[in-house]
Amino acid sequence: MRAFFCTYNPFRYPVQYGLFTTPMKRKFTAMVPAEKNGLKVVLTPVEERLRKLLVDAANDLSEKDAVEAPVVLRWAGGWVRDKLLGAESDDIDTAINSMTGEQFTMALVEFCARPEVAEKHGITSEDIGHLATIKKNPEKSKNLETATVRLLGLECDFVNLRKETYARDSRNPEVEFGTAEEDAERRDATVNALFFNIHNCEVEDFTGGLADLKAKLIRTPLEPFQTFMDDPLRVLRLVRFASRLKFSIDPKAEAVMGDSRVLDALRLKISRERVGVELGKMLKGKHPLKSLELIDRLGLYHTIFTDPTQLEMEKPDTSRWSVVYKCVYDLSQNATPGCIWKVLARCGEDEYFAWATAAILPWEFVSDPKPPKKKGSYPQTVRVAREGFRATNKFCEMIAGASTFRDEIRLLKKAVCEKAEFVSERDRFGMAIRRWNSFGGAWRLRVLATAFFEIMEETRSLQHPTAETLAAKVSDILVGWQEFLDHLEDLDVMEAPSLKRIIQGTELANALGVKPGQWMTQALDICVAWQLRNPEATDALGAIEEVRKRSEQLGIRPTRT
């Protein structure tokens, strides 16, 4: 097979070019040209400018006595993968053979400051951004220092090639300079282990990533068990990449991903912040359904969605979980104005919250060993979200509110479906929505969470249902929720939380001739309810009179003179 190196002789500097661990002790790794797999890297004009600039900087450094070996730069990982798949990327990782990222970028900035270099490459002051160094932090699983700088409008990270050695009793590896092949082997998947040598514009494949890219296969560079035990987070990364790229996972890797030893390592060695980052990328990506299907099928649920501080927690039943997350997908595919998804999930964050809500829903049906005993304490689902994947406070507040108002939401929805006598009372529904919107807002998401809860609750009660029976049940439930939302729209109460009061507290107190007091909150709610009943009113006289009629009930006492 033809080796990739055209511009340089790899056997002159074998260690730097990643062909041997030490000179002449490792067999040459043959590499199949990308073109033979029908894959090719095509650079944009900006990327070509950057490539030429970096090559000149590397050559300049290589000529200096302070550099022991020629500097070789490779664009690595996700950028190479995406370019081979025809996708654009403005985030480039550059691997350096013989310098740290900080050393190279400092030299690069000095190189670009030379007048002759700036003239040759057309560099302006705006083309070179601020140089930042992200220090290594093993406790946060950041095991190598990375330098980052914006060049020619592209985000560029620089880091040296490395190899990692993991001790059995530590989650933090020993990291040292390595060869390109060693660097490729330490990566999570072969399709992420490809290099683009910017000196000769060739793709370097040490692990079979090109063939796997063509086969749409996610495979580990080393034996799966070793790969996952070295860094158990790779289990989730493989799920994410398989979902994002619509690739399948190597059966050998799948067989290990659910191994109890791997799952225990994922639970004990990996920070929940890292788990949350991976989960967030899955659920915010283009294919969250695929991610949850893989988590479900591979038996990862109880490792991801858990409170690791409570080792003896009862595990939720996930046998009907798929009904809910598939329902979320079906709803998200309906772009009809006024449909459930368009009304309740109105932006990207809402959509992520909807998927995350579906993800933790099985916990709603597990008895809570520590039920909330006081105001401000959280239900178990919130604790799982917070401790399991470090959910944001905003999400946790939304989930807590959904639990608090669930029964009220369901009762009003049932009343609409059954055509109760009071369903035309605009103030009843408007004030309810304002309550559901309290404590962090998001009443729409709380209604959506309640709909998901009802779907899981109703389908859990079915004994050995067929797929058709489940689909019919879900459809019937959704018809009711659509009717409920249509009714809220007909009443014109969707924006009740943002309704501007017709009178403010001080004005109300003055009109009543009393001092402000504890009665004020209830009195203002009476005014808003009156507004909802009288949407055409332009003055507050009717609202004031309504409060005056109920002054004794509110405990309002006239001011003594």
Rosetta blueprint (number, residue, H / E / L):
1 M L
2 R L
3 A L
4 F L
5 F L
6 C L
7 T L
8 Y L
9 N L
10 P L
11 F L
12 R L
13 Y L
14 P L
15 V L
16 Q L
17 Y L
18 G L
19 L L
20 F L
21 T L
22 T L
23 P L
24 M L
25 K L
26 R L
27 K L
28 F L
29 T L
30 A L
31 M L
32 V L
33 P L
34 A H
35 E H
36 K H
37 N H
38 G L
39 L L
40 K L
41 V L
42 V L
43 L L
44 T L
45 P H
46 V H
47 E H
48 E H
49 R H
50 L H
51 R H
52 K H
53 L H
54 L H
55 V H
56 D H
57 A H
58 A H
59 N H
60 D H
61 L H
62 S H
63 E L
64 K L
65 D L
66 A L
67 V L
68 E L
69 A L
70 P L
71 V L
72 V L
73 L E
74 R E
75 W E
76 A E
77 G L
78 G H
79 W H
80 V H
81 R H
82 D H
83 K H
84 L H
85 L L
86 G L
87 A L
88 E L
89 S L
90 D L
91 D E
92 I E
93 D E
94 T E
95 A E
96 I E
97 N L
98 S L
99 M L
100 T L
101 G H
102 E H
103 Q H
104 F H
105 T H
106 M H
107 A H
108 L H
109 V H
110 E H
111 F H
112 C H
113 A L
114 R L
115 P H
116 E H
117 V H
118 A H
119 E H
120 K H
121 H H
122 G L
123 I L
124 T L
125 S H
126 E H
127 D H
128 I E
129 G L
130 H L
131 L L
132 A E
133 T E
134 I E
135 K L
136 K L
137 N E
138 P H
139 E H
140 K H
141 S L
142 K E
143 N L
144 L L
145 E L
146 T E
147 A E
148 T E
149 V E
150 R E
151 L E
152 L L
153 G L
154 L E
155 E E
156 C E
157 D E
158 F E
159 V E
160 N E
161 L L
162 R E
163 K E
164 E E
165 T E
166 Y L
167 A L
168 R L
169 D L
170 S L
171 R L
172 N L
173 P L
174 E E
175 V E
176 E E
177 F E
178 G L
179 T L
180 A H
181 E H
182 E H
183 D H
184 A H
185 E H
186 R L
187 R L
188 D L
189 A L
190 T H
191 V H
192 N H
193 A L
194 L L
195 F E
196 F E
197 N E
198 I L
199 H L
200 N L
201 C L
202 E E
203 V E
204 E E
205 D L
206 F L
207 T L
208 G L
209 G H
210 L H
211 A H
212 D H
213 L H
214 K H
215 A H
216 K L
217 L E
218 I E
219 R L
220 T L
221 P L
222 L L
223 E L
224 P H
225 F H
226 Q H
227 T H
228 F H
229 M H
230 D H
231 D L
232 P L
233 L L
234 R H
235 V H
236 L H
237 R H
238 L H
239 V H
240 R H
241 F H
242 A H
243 S H
244 R H
245 L H
246 K L
247 F L
248 S E
249 I E
250 D L
251 P H
252 K H
253 A H
254 E H
255 A H
256 V H
257 M H
258 G L
259 D L
260 S H
261 R H
262 V H
263 L H
264 D H
265 A H
266 L H
267 R H
268 L H
269 K H
270 I L
271 S L
272 R H
273 E H
274 R H
275 V H
276 G H
277 V H
278 E H
279 L H
280 G H
281 K H
282 M H
283 L H
284 K H
285 G L
286 K L
287 H L
288 P H
289 L H
290 K H
291 S H
292 L H
293 E H
294 L H
295 I H
296 D H
297 R H
298 L L
299 G L
300 L L
301 Y H
302 H H
303 T H
304 I H
305 F L
306 T L
307 D L
308 P L
309 T L
310 Q L
311 L L
312 E L
313 M L
314 E L
315 K L
316 P L
317 D L
318 T L
319 S L
320 R L
321 W H
322 S H
323 V H
324 V H
325 Y H
326 K H
327 C H
328 V H
329 Y H
330 D H
331 L H
332 S H
333 Q L
334 N L
335 A L
336 T L
337 P L
338 G L
339 C L
340 I H
341 W H
342 K H
343 V H
344 L H
345 A L
346 R L
347 C L
348 G H
349 E H
350 D H
351 E H
352 Y H
353 F H
354 A H
355 W H
356 A H
357 T H
358 A H
359 A H
360 I H
361 L H
362 P H
363 W H
364 E H
365 F H
366 V L
367 S L
368 D L
369 P L
370 K L
371 P L
372 P L
373 K L
374 K L
375 K L
376 G L
377 S L
378 Y L
379 P L
380 Q H
381 T H
382 V H
383 R H
384 V H
385 A H
386 R H
387 E H
388 G H
389 F H
390 R L
391 A L
392 T L
393 N H
394 K H
395 F H
396 C H
397 E H
398 M H
399 I H
400 A H
401 G H
402 A H
403 S H
404 T H
405 F H
406 R H
407 D H
408 E H
409 I H
410 R H
411 L H
412 L H
413 K H
414 K H
415 A H
416 V H
417 C H
418 E L
419 K L
420 A L
421 E H
422 F H
423 V H
424 S H
425 E L
426 R H
427 D H
428 R H
429 F H
430 G H
431 M H
432 A H
433 I H
434 R H
435 R H
436 W H
437 N L
438 S L
439 F L
440 G L
441 G L
442 A L
443 W H
444 R H
445 L H
446 R H
447 V H
448 L H
449 A H
450 T H
451 A H
452 F H
453 F H
454 E H
455 I H
456 M H
457 E H
458 E H
459 T H
460 R H
461 S L
462 L L
463 Q L
464 H L
465 P L
466 T L
467 A H
468 E H
469 T H
470 L H
471 A H
472 A H
473 K H
474 V H
475 S H
476 D H
477 I H
478 L H
479 V H
480 G H
481 W H
482 Q H
483 E H
484 F H
485 L H
486 D H
487 H H
488 L H
489 E H
490 D H
491 L H
492 D L
493 V L
494 M L
495 E L
496 A H
497 P H
498 S H
499 L L
500 K L
501 R L
502 I L
503 I L
504 Q L
505 G H
506 T H
507 E H
508 L H
509 A H
510 N H
511 A H
512 L H
513 G L
514 V L
515 K L
516 P L
517 G L
518 Q L
519 W L
520 M H
521 T H
522 Q H
523 A H
524 L H
525 D H
526 I H
527 C H
528 V H
529 A H
530 W H
531 Q H
532 L H
533 R H
534 N L
535 P L
536 E L
537 A L
538 T L
539 D L
540 A L
541 L H
542 G H
543 A H
544 I H
545 E H
546 E H
547 V H
548 R H
549 K H
550 R L
551 S H
552 E H
553 Q H
554 L H
555 G L
556 I L
557 R L
558 P L
559 T L
560 R L
561 T L
